[in-house]
Each structure stands twice: as C-alpha cells, then as structure tokens.
Amino acid sequence: MFMKNMCLLPVWAVLLIIAGTFFSCEKKKDMAIYRQADSLNLLSYHMRYKNLDTACKAAHDAYKLADGFPSLRAGALNNQGFCAFIHMDFEKAEDLFLRVYEESNNELECLIADIGMMKICQRTAMNKEFYDYRNSALRRMKRISDDRSAITDPGELERLNYARSEFSIASAIYYYYLQQEQQSNNSNRWQKLWRTRSGHNQAVPTLWDQL
C-alpha cells in the first residue's frame, strides 16, 4: 500500500522524502559523535590531576573524533597542551595552544590557550610575550564577563572557573620569580578569595605546588 501511494507522488516529492530521511539519520549520527567527543574532553579535564595518561589519551581521541566541531577540537587541543606542559615538553605544548586559535574562535577556549601560553612564556623567560598573552587573556575575560549570559552550560561554567583560577596562579608565579612579592601575594590572595566565593571545591594546585 505504501509503495502504491509512493508511485502516485511526484518525483520531486519522493526525492524530498528520501533526502529528509537521509539528513535526519546524518544529524542523529553527528549528535552521537558530538556527545562522545564532548564526554572524552570532560574525561580529560577531570583526570588531568588524577591520571595524566588517561587525560592525554582522552584528549587525543576527542580531537580525532570531533572533526567538524571546531569548539570541541579546540578544547581537545587545550587538554593536549596541558598534558604536554605537565610533561615539560614546552615546544609541543606551544604548538598545541597556538593551533587552538586556528581551529576555533570560541572565546573561552582561546582564553584557556592564552593562559597556557602565559605559563609557557613564564617557564621559558619570554617576558614580553608573557604580558602580550596576559593582556589578551584579560580582554577575553572582560568580554566573557560582559556577555556572561552566553555561558549557561554547567561544563562551560566549570571550565571558565578553571581558566580564571589558572590565570591567577600563572600571574602569581610569574611575579614571584620576578621577586615582585606584593603583586604575587595579591594575585594568589585573589585566587583563594575567588575559590571561596565561587564554591569551587575541586582540588587546584596552589602557587607553591607549581614553583
């Protein structure tokens, strides 16, 4: 009966039905891939201080899977950059963080890349570049703060809190090495105050843990 009715339809209508069915299936497939890549990014993020090998593999797999999703790929690159930084492979970490800017214009992920570059510049004595990336991070945080309603996803809010914490720590360490004690104390005190007010209870390395 269905086939008989199909025969009565114009050719263009049949083609529209077939196309609609095809794109519906493709959309479901894309959403499944998106959720899987997003889950891998979250796993990498949550395991970064618990099991670095697991974090690295999850980030690597997320990047490969997230083809066609620029923000997810940028997040995976940031997670990979973090792993490379912890392994003290600063050249690889720099390459990964710089690729974030090419991959996506997602303000939050670009902010995290800025902070990653701040940490690399601090470790490699690139003073001018440190301030360039720090100023870029400050501008991004202001834009995000001005449009805070744009970030409502709990995972993104957690990532924003993480970025602000890392920014404060990176600044405090840099000032400490320059023997700018007052600036270092102010930056570290701001980070502790932020954690208290935001209720951020995940373990975050203190300034002294990262020296």
C-alpha positions, -999 to 999 in steps of 0.1 A, spaced: 0 0 0 28 24 9 47 16 -23 15 22 -43 10 56 -27 46 64 -33 41 57 -70 13 83 -71 36 111 -57 55 134 -80 92 125 -84 103 157 -66 82 148 -35 97 113 -34 132 128 -36 124 152 -7 112 123 15 144 104 8 166 134 14 148 142 46 152 107 59 189 108 49 196 141 66 177 131 97 199 100 101 231 120 95 220 146 121 215 118 147 249 104 138 266 138 142 249 143 175 261 110 188 297 118 177 294 153 193 283 138 226 311 112 225 338 138 218 324 161 245 325 132 270 361 125 262 370 161 266 353 162 300 371 130 310 404 145 300 396 176 320 386 158 352 415 134 350 442 160 345 454 159 381 445 123 388 458 102 359 477 121 332 480 92 309 442 88 308 438 126 304 462 126 274 446 97 256 411 110 261 421 144 247 438 128 217 408 106 210 384 136 214 404 156 188 402 128 162 365 123 168 355 159 168 362 166 131 336 192 121 331 206 156 357 235 160 350 243 196 353 206 207 386 203 187 399 235 204 390 221 238 408 188 229 439 208 218 439 227 251 437 195 270 465 180 250 485 212 255 480 209 293 494 173 292 524 184 271 531 212 296 530 189 326 554 166 307 576 198 303 575 195 266 571 232 261 576 232 224 548 207 218 526 225 243 531 258 225 523 242 191 490 228 205 479 260 222 487 281 191 466 256 170 436 265 192 434 300 176 434 284 141 408 258 150 381 280 166 371 315 176 355 301 208 363 329 233 365 305 263 389 280 246 410 309 232 412 323 268 425 289 281 450 289 252 462 324 262 467 312 298 486 281 286 509 304 266 514 326 297 526 295 316 550 286 288 564 321 285 569 322 322 589 289 321 609 300 291 617 336 302 597 352 273 588 382 293 573 404 266 552 376 252 540 367 287 525 402 290 511 400 255 492 368 263 482 381 297 467 412 283 449 391 257 435 369 284 423 400 304 405 413 273 388 379 267 378 376 304 362 411 302 343 402 270 331 369 286 321 388 317 302 414 297 283 386 280 281 361 308 245 351 298 261 334 268 276 307 290 249 287 307 262 251 303 275 238 337 305 222 320 314 255 303 309 274 336 333 250 353 358 255 326 355 292 329 362 289 367 392 267 359 405 293 334 402 322 360 420 301 386 448 292 362 452 328 352 456 339 388 481 311 395 502 318 363 503 355 372 513 348 408 541 325 398 554 350 373 555 378 398 571 356 423 600 347 400 605 384 393 606 390 430 575 412 428 563 399 462 533 423 466 519 415 431 524 378 437 506 379 471 478 400 456 473 376 428 474 345 450 450 361 475 426 369 447 426 333 436 419 320 471 391 345 475 376 335 442 376 298 452 359 306 484 331 328 469 325 305 439 323 273 459 348 257 436 357 226 456 378 207 431 415 203 441 435 230 424 473 232 428 484 261 450 511 286 440 537 267 459 528 234 442 537 248 408 570 265 416 
